[in-house]
Amino acid sequence: MTTTTPRADARRNRQAVLDAALRLFRSDPAATVTQIAAAAGVGRVTLHGHFPTRTDLVLAVVDDALARADLAVQAVDLDAAPAQALDRLVAATWAVLADGHAAVEAACRVLPAERVEALHQPVTERLAAAVHRCVAGQVGGGDEAWLVVAVSALMHAAAAEVAAGRADSAAAEERLRASVAAVVGGR
């Protein structure tokens, strides 16, 4: 018979809490620690052993979601044609954002806006590079920083529509990709 070490149990409990928090945040970004502990199948003491405060838990959930997003965008080849590279980046980010948007919504409720923005920085930097390549050489130049903000807003709006049940993920992704192409490439 194999026994599980406490360390493995602790890792499993921590991941169960993170998974449960993300699930609950999808329907209620204000879900309580008590609700999250129950959904994870752990006690509040166990949850607080990993995350002393609800803010610590929210930060861990958003860190986890943004780490997945960062891995997804790092895998995108930005050396392709500029518009194609941006489209690939949006598609790769969408796959993660659609799932992790609830974590960002929860974070926006407990963290200062500057902190949420700083957490997004690795993903935003790749997006800015792709936007820069798309608009470089266009007549009139353009405000690249504004375009990055606009694309980010479109992505979060699409994720919010899916979360609210007003769009399915595939349709939202299709509309998102067309909108980004129009905003960045159609100038």
Secondary structure as a PSIPRED ss2 file (coil, helix, strand):
# PSIPRED VFORMAT (PSIPRED V4.0)

   1 M C   1.000  0.000  0.000
   2 T C   1.000  0.000  0.000
   3 T C   1.000  0.000  0.000
   4 T C   1.000  0.000  0.000
   5 T C   1.000  0.000  0.000
   6 P H   0.000  1.000  0.000
   7 R H   0.000  1.000  0.000
   8 A H   0.000  1.000  0.000
   9 D H   0.000  1.000  0.000
  10 A H   0.000  1.000  0.000
  11 R H   0.000  1.000  0.000
  12 R H   0.000  1.000  0.000
  13 N H   0.000  1.000  0.000
  14 R H   0.000  1.000  0.000
  15 Q H   0.000  1.000  0.000
  16 A H   0.000  1.000  0.000
  17 V H   0.000  1.000  0.000
  18 L H   0.000  1.000  0.000
  19 D H   0.000  1.000  0.000
  20 A H   0.000  1.000  0.000
  21 A H   0.000  1.000  0.000
  22 L H   0.000  1.000  0.000
  23 R H   0.000  1.000  0.000
  24 L H   0.000  1.000  0.000
  25 F H   0.000  1.000  0.000
  26 R H   0.000  1.000  0.000
  27 S H   0.000  1.000  0.000
  28 D C   1.000  0.000  0.000
  29 P C   1.000  0.000  0.000
  30 A C   1.000  0.000  0.000
  31 A C   1.000  0.000  0.000
  32 T C   1.000  0.000  0.000
  33 V H   0.000  1.000  0.000
  34 T H   0.000  1.000  0.000
  35 Q H   0.000  1.000  0.000
  36 I H   0.000  1.000  0.000
  37 A H   0.000  1.000  0.000
  38 A H   0.000  1.000  0.000
  39 A H   0.000  1.000  0.000
  40 A H   0.000  1.000  0.000
  41 G C   1.000  0.000  0.000
  42 V C   1.000  0.000  0.000
  43 G C   1.000  0.000  0.000
  44 R H   0.000  1.000  0.000
  45 V H   0.000  1.000  0.000
  46 T H   0.000  1.000  0.000
  47 L H   0.000  1.000  0.000
  48 H H   0.000  1.000  0.000
  49 G H   0.000  1.000  0.000
  50 H H   0.000  1.000  0.000
  51 F C   1.000  0.000  0.000
  52 P C   1.000  0.000  0.000
  53 T C   1.000  0.000  0.000
  54 R H   0.000  1.000  0.000
  55 T H   0.000  1.000  0.000
  56 D H   0.000  1.000  0.000
  57 L H   0.000  1.000  0.000
  58 V H   0.000  1.000  0.000
  59 L H   0.000  1.000  0.000
  60 A H   0.000  1.000  0.000
  61 V H   0.000  1.000  0.000
  62 V H   0.000  1.000  0.000
  63 D H   0.000  1.000  0.000
  64 D H   0.000  1.000  0.000
  65 A H   0.000  1.000  0.000
  66 L H   0.000  1.000  0.000
  67 A H   0.000  1.000  0.000
  68 R H   0.000  1.000  0.000
  69 A H   0.000  1.000  0.000
  70 D H   0.000  1.000  0.000
  71 L H   0.000  1.000  0.000
  72 A H   0.000  1.000  0.000
  73 V H   0.000  1.000  0.000
  74 Q H   0.000  1.000  0.000
  75 A C   1.000  0.000  0.000
  76 V C   1.000  0.000  0.000
  77 D C   1.000  0.000  0.000
  78 L C   1.000  0.000  0.000
  79 D C   1.000  0.000  0.000
  80 A C   1.000  0.000  0.000
  81 A C   1.000  0.000  0.000
  82 P H   0.000  1.000  0.000
  83 A H   0.000  1.000  0.000
  84 Q H   0.000  1.000  0.000
  85 A H   0.000  1.000  0.000
  86 L H   0.000  1.000  0.000
  87 D H   0.000  1.000  0.000
  88 R H   0.000  1.000  0.000
  89 L H   0.000  1.000  0.000
  90 V H   0.000  1.000  0.000
  91 A H   0.000  1.000  0.000
  92 A H   0.000  1.000  0.000
  93 T H   0.000  1.000  0.000
  94 W H   0.000  1.000  0.000
  95 A H   0.000  1.000  0.000
  96 V H   0.000  1.000  0.000
  97 L H   0.000  1.000  0.000
  98 A H   0.000  1.000  0.000
  99 D H   0.000  1.000  0.000
 100 G H   0.000  1.000  0.000
 101 H H   0.000  1.000  0.000
 102 A H   0.000  1.000  0.000
 103 A H   0.000  1.000  0.000
 104 V H   0.000  1.000  0.000
 105 E H   0.000  1.000  0.000
 106 A H   0.000  1.000  0.000
 107 A H   0.000  1.000  0.000
 108 C H   0.000  1.000  0.000
 109 R H   0.000  1.000  0.000
 110 V H   0.000  1.000  0.000
 111 L C   1.000  0.000  0.000
 112 P C   1.000  0.000  0.000
 113 A H   0.000  1.000  0.000
 114 E H   0.000  1.000  0.000
 115 R H   0.000  1.000  0.000
 116 V H   0.000  1.000  0.000
 117 E H   0.000  1.000  0.000
 118 A H   0.000  1.000  0.000
 119 L H   0.000  1.000  0.000
 120 H H   0.000  1.000  0.000
 121 Q H   0.000  1.000  0.000
 122 P H   0.000  1.000  0.000
 123 V H   0.000  1.000  0.000
 124 T H   0.000  1.000  0.000
 125 E H   0.000  1.000  0.000
 126 R H   0.000  1.000  0.000
 127 L H   0.000  1.000  0.000
 128 A H   0.000  1.000  0.000
 129 A H   0.000  1.000  0.000
 130 A H   0.000  1.000  0.000
 131 V H   0.000  1.000  0.000
 132 H H   0.000  1.000  0.000
 133 R H   0.000  1.000  0.000
 134 C H   0.000  1.000  0.000
 135 V H   0.000  1.000  0.000
 136 A C   1.000  0.000  0.000
 137 G C   1.000  0.000  0.000
 138 Q C   1.000  0.000  0.000
 139 V C   1.000  0.000  0.000
 140 G C   1.000  0.000  0.000
 141 G C   1.000  0.000  0.000
 142 G C   1.000  0.000  0.000
 143 D C   1.000  0.000  0.000
 144 E H   0.000  1.000  0.000
 145 A H   0.000  1.000  0.000
 146 W H   0.000  1.000  0.000
 147 L H   0.000  1.000  0.000
 148 V H   0.000  1.000  0.000
 149 V H   0.000  1.000  0.000
 150 A H   0.000  1.000  0.000
 151 V H   0.000  1.000  0.000
 152 S H   0.000  1.000  0.000
 153 A H   0.000  1.000  0.000
 154 L H   0.000  1.000  0.000
 155 M H   0.000  1.000  0.000
 156 H H   0.000  1.000  0.000
 157 A H   0.000  1.000  0.000
 158 A H   0.000  1.000  0.000
 159 A H   0.000  1.000  0.000
 160 A H   0.000  1.000  0.000
 161 E H   0.000  1.000  0.000
 162 V H   0.000  1.000  0.000
 163 A H   0.000  1.000  0.000
 164 A C   1.000  0.000  0.000
 165 G C   1.000  0.000  0.000
 166 R C   1.000  0.000  0.000
 167 A C   1.000  0.000  0.000
 168 D C   1.000  0.000  0.000
 169 S H   0.000  1.000  0.000
 170 A H   0.000  1.000  0.000
 171 A H   0.000  1.000  0.000
 172 A H   0.000  1.000  0.000
 173 E H   0.000  1.000  0.000
 174 E H   0.000  1.000  0.000
 175 R H   0.000  1.000  0.000
 176 L H   0.000  1.000  0.000
 177 R H   0.000  1.000  0.000
 178 A H   0.000  1.000  0.000
 179 S H   0.000  1.000  0.000
 180 V H   0.000  1.000  0.000
 181 A H   0.000  1.000  0.000
 182 A H   0.000  1.000  0.000
 183 V H   0.000  1.000  0.000
 184 V H   0.000  1.000  0.000
 185 G H   0.000  1.000  0.000
 186 G C   1.000  0.000  0.000
 187 R C   1.000  0.000  0.000
